[in-house]
């Protein structure tokens, strides 16, 4: 999946602008919501992975994947989708490594969003 | 136009609702399937005619909402769209089978959404016009007077016995039950018969005098 990762952008601002039909107030609102919700989702994923709860992993990774998609945050979206798939296939042994990648991508994305949001 | 957005992801719901509001739709947002169903089954002036429902929602999934709406209100003029992930192609078939009119892949593309909503509005207005036409035809049919069946008629005076058991003049019987009207005159055979009777009457009177 390394090839895919290269193609995944942390945050595609132009795509996010198109998604929100050029509405700056809406973009600010969405970024604010994501800054609040994303850490909660990631902790839910972490707890599901630690507890070996595949169903909880599917639902929390699915939720993060959906939100990240609306922000045009392909990298986080991709890692969340991978974790959701692991959950569906009950292959939780591979999940901790995937979670590490998600953590790194999330840290990068949140920094980028705070930067955009503060502008 | 009233639109219902049902999605438990507040980011998805906000983007969708705000996009629709930019297009001047009157949007209601709910975050679970059961609540969406309540809104759609309300049957009041504020009931939405178009709904965009996420597939995965707490309490009731989007496809189940479609199924229940179609089951409980088979004649309702309501356009239902499902939101589903790209990798859930099987959902599309199951969703359309459950009674959805269309689907959108998440995250929706604003231009595609606009185009698909236009399709929905076209279908809704066509169905509205058809429903109006049917109701016009039904009321026209109710006003058509019916005249058929076996009529008991007197062989001598030609009165007809109605359902109320009264004997009625044939003219008033038909006039009451159809749009026919009568103009009275005398036909040639009856006119010559009448002339003959009058002549006979005159002759008998002159003989008597």
Boltz contact constraints between the chains, C-beta under 6 A:
constraints:
  - contact:
      token1: [A, 21]
      token2: [B, 19]
      max_distance: 6.0
  - contact:
      token1: [A, 21]
      token2: [B, 22]
      max_distance: 6.0
  - contact:
      token1: [A, 21]
      token2: [B, 110]
      max_distance: 6.0
  - contact:
      token1: [A, 26]
      token2: [B, 18]
      max_distance: 6.0
  - contact:
      token1: [A, 30]
      token2: [B, 11]
      max_distance: 6.0
  - contact:
      token1: [A, 33]
      token2: [B, 11]
      max_distance: 6.0
  - contact:
      token1: [A, 66]
      token2: [B, 9]
      max_distance: 6.0
  - contact:
      token1: [A, 66]
      token2: [B, 12]
      max_distance: 6.0
  - contact:
      token1: [A, 67]
      token2: [B, 9]
      max_distance: 6.0
  - contact:
      token1: [A, 67]
      token2: [B, 11]
      max_distance: 6.0
  - contact:
      token1: [A, 69]
      token2: [B, 107]
      max_distance: 6.0
  - contact:
      token1: [A, 70]
      token2: [B, 11]
      max_distance: 6.0
  - contact:
      token1: [A, 70]
      token2: [B, 12]
      max_distance: 6.0
  - contact:
      token1: [A, 70]
      token2: [B, 15]
      max_distance: 6.0
  - contact:
      token1: [A, 70]
      token2: [B, 107]
      max_distance: 6.0
